[in-house]
Amino acid sequence: MHPDADKWDRIYREGGPLKERSPARVLAEFQHLLPASGRALDLACGGGANALLLAARGLETHAWDISGEAIRQLSAAANGAIRCAQRDIVTEPPPAESFDVIVVTRFLDRELIPRIIAALRPRGLIYYQTFTRERIDDSGPGNPDYRLAVNELLALFAGLRVLFYREEGRIGDLAQGFRNEAMLVARKE
């Protein structure tokens, strides 16, 4: 297993990131775009709040994370409603055309993006939200490699039909709005 597995196991044993106890904003605000049925994947699921929302919406939900502890906790909370698996998604990405919905939040591996797109079935939806380099505080990863450049999320998913995109950066009143992250909902046509 990847060396990060131990680090993330420790984080989840100690209570995990509190933000992961609620679904990502991109999914919560745009869940009305979800299909009535189909297969969904919460990729790098962490605490699994996105997976729990997807399952509650009636989707056959899968949740994958490198942390065995995160998967153990989610499995207990899901009570059999979610197919949870400890998985290094970089070395074992989802197979082609296997999901109708894929949700990725606060995780970025640019080399994996083409595999994520390939894993979407025709008319499949991607919900993506992660940190940007242009930010107003120190939340999120310190390494800029794990942060998006301006409009990079749009470029990474350029072959898909964009349904929604938001990235506010450092423009305007910094005390308001959606800062430090970008979010996108797009469909494979």
C-alpha positions as MATLAB code, in Angstrom:
seq = 'MHPDADKWDRIYREGGPLKERSPARVLAEFQHLLPASGRALDLACGGGANALLLAARGLETHAWDISGEAIRQLSAAANGAIRCAQRDIVTEPPPAESFDVIVVTRFLDRELIPRIIAALRPRGLIYYQTFTRERIDDSGPGNPDYRLAVNELLALFAGLRVLFYREEGRIGDLAQGFRNEAMLVARKE';
ca = [
       0.000    0.000    0.000;
       1.064    3.594   -0.595;
       3.184    5.262    2.141;
       0.435    7.862    2.666;
      -1.922    5.149    3.950;
      -0.349    5.189    7.424;
      -0.514    8.977    7.590;
      -4.210    9.034    6.677;
      -5.020    6.110    8.988;
      -3.550    8.121   11.865;
      -5.563   11.215   10.883;
      -8.838    9.264   10.805;
      -8.086    7.444   14.078;
      -7.661   10.885   15.658;
     -11.057   12.107   14.429;
     -10.372   12.991   10.807;
     -10.904   16.349    9.135;
     -14.166   17.815   10.463;
     -15.079   19.261    7.052;
     -15.392   15.725    5.717;
     -18.399   15.111    7.955;
     -20.571   17.111    5.529;
     -20.856   16.546    1.779;
     -18.716   18.762   -0.414;
     -20.366   21.994   -1.399;
     -20.287   21.092   -5.098;
     -22.286   17.917   -4.450;
     -24.632   19.383   -1.848;
     -25.569   22.343   -4.073;
     -25.861   20.379   -7.325;
     -27.302   17.075   -6.193;
     -30.406   17.933   -8.218;
     -28.357   17.034  -11.323;
     -27.791   13.456  -10.127;
     -29.486   10.679  -12.107;
     -32.390    8.807  -10.505;
     -30.373    5.567  -10.640;
     -26.948    4.284  -11.594;
     -23.490    3.592  -10.190;
     -21.647    6.295   -8.268;
     -18.086    6.494   -6.958;
     -16.761    8.686   -4.154;
     -13.080    8.647   -5.165;
     -10.574    9.326   -2.347;
     -13.656    9.360   -0.127;
     -12.068   10.189    3.221;
     -14.837   10.415    5.818;
     -17.400    9.397    3.194;
     -19.945   12.211    3.518;
     -20.277   12.378   -0.267;
     -20.810    8.609   -0.487;
     -23.499    8.757    2.200;
     -25.352   11.460    0.230;
     -25.069    9.480   -3.018;
     -26.411    6.327   -1.345;
     -29.267    8.280    0.261;
     -30.205    9.457   -3.249;
     -30.643    5.820   -4.308;
     -27.451    5.343   -6.307;
     -25.418    2.131   -6.118;
     -22.532    3.775   -4.303;
     -18.893    2.781   -4.101;
     -16.348    4.552   -1.878;
     -12.593    4.131   -2.258;
      -9.792    5.549   -0.134;
      -6.172    4.736    0.609;
      -6.910    4.821    4.346;
      -8.132    1.534    5.766;
      -9.250    3.405    8.887;
     -11.427    5.810    6.858;
     -12.960    2.838    5.031;
     -13.577    0.979    8.314;
     -15.365    3.996    9.812;
     -17.432    4.605    6.676;
     -18.383    0.917    6.407;
     -19.674    1.023    9.988;
     -21.640    4.239    9.353;
     -23.046    3.048    6.010;
     -24.506   -0.159    7.440;
     -24.108   -2.030    4.144;
     -25.530    0.751    1.937;
     -22.131    1.558    0.378;
     -19.542   -0.723   -1.203;
     -16.394    0.462    0.557;
     -12.851   -0.523   -0.434;
      -9.374    0.437    0.630;
      -7.698    1.208   -2.670;
      -4.717    3.147   -3.980;
      -6.568    4.907   -6.776;
      -3.356    6.086   -8.420;
      -2.139    2.544   -9.058;
      -5.639    1.059   -9.378;
      -7.965    3.651  -10.946;
     -11.567    2.885  -11.862;
     -12.073    0.862  -15.056;
     -13.335    2.500  -18.249;
     -17.051    3.336  -18.498;
     -17.848    1.934  -15.066;
     -19.651    4.819  -13.293;
     -22.536    7.200  -13.970;
     -21.305    9.642  -11.300;
     -17.829   10.245   -9.896;
     -17.207   12.655   -7.029;
     -13.700   13.861   -6.176;
     -13.103   16.398   -3.433;
      -9.913   17.785   -1.943;
      -7.724   15.390   -3.884;
      -5.608   16.190   -6.925;
      -3.508   13.920   -9.105;
      -3.413   15.440  -12.560;
      -2.197   12.216  -14.207;
      -5.317   10.443  -12.939;
      -7.782   12.865  -14.589;
      -7.843   11.111  -18.016;
      -8.570    7.811  -16.220;
     -11.406    9.464  -14.258;
     -12.908   10.797  -17.478;
     -12.551    7.365  -19.102;
     -14.300    5.779  -16.090;
     -17.443    7.827  -16.738;
     -20.160    6.171  -18.760;
     -21.751    8.191  -21.586;
     -23.767   11.038  -20.015;
     -21.886   10.408  -16.755;
     -21.293   13.286  -14.354;
     -18.115   14.407  -12.608;
     -18.371   16.507   -9.440;
     -14.939   17.916   -8.599;
     -13.887   20.338   -5.871;
     -10.363   21.000   -4.653;
      -7.903   23.636   -3.493;
      -6.473   26.429   -5.649;
      -3.090   28.147   -5.543;
      -4.815   31.527   -5.474;
      -6.115   31.652   -1.902;
      -6.895   33.934    0.994;
      -5.576   31.776    3.874;
      -3.421   28.739    4.622;
      -6.156   26.085    4.553;
      -5.407   23.029    2.457;
      -2.095   21.552    1.362;
       1.060   23.648    1.512;
       2.558   22.008   -1.570;
       1.459   23.910   -4.709;
       1.583   20.631   -6.679;
      -1.630   19.662   -4.849;
      -3.366   22.933   -5.747;
      -4.940   24.068   -8.996;
      -3.626   26.945  -11.073;
      -6.130   29.560  -12.252;
      -8.793   27.865  -14.445;
      -6.815   24.621  -14.433;
      -9.844   22.528  -13.484;
     -11.581   23.725  -16.653;
      -8.544   22.741  -18.708;
      -8.273   19.306  -17.079;
     -11.883   18.502  -18.016;
     -11.922   20.390  -21.335;
     -13.426   17.463  -23.266;
     -16.579   17.411  -21.132;
     -19.697   19.592  -21.185;
     -19.342   21.998  -18.245;
     -22.615   22.400  -16.356;
     -21.207   24.514  -13.549;
     -17.845   26.063  -12.657;
     -16.830   28.360   -9.824;
     -13.454   29.787   -8.872;
     -13.352   33.233   -7.289;
      -9.690   33.524   -6.339;
      -8.787   36.820   -4.702;
     -11.219   39.070   -6.582;
     -13.568   41.477   -4.797;
     -14.596   41.324   -1.128;
     -12.418   38.537    0.263;
     -14.641   38.193    3.341;
     -17.420   36.804    1.158;
     -17.858   34.160   -1.504;
     -16.262   30.824   -2.291;
     -12.514   31.083   -1.698;
      -9.452   28.819   -1.724;
     -11.085   26.162   -3.926;
     -12.566   25.596   -7.373;
     -15.566   23.424   -8.166;
     -16.915   21.920  -11.345;
     -19.820   19.763  -12.457;
     -19.431   18.381  -15.987;
     -20.943   15.666  -18.169;
     -19.381   13.223  -20.579;
     -21.400   13.581  -23.786;
];
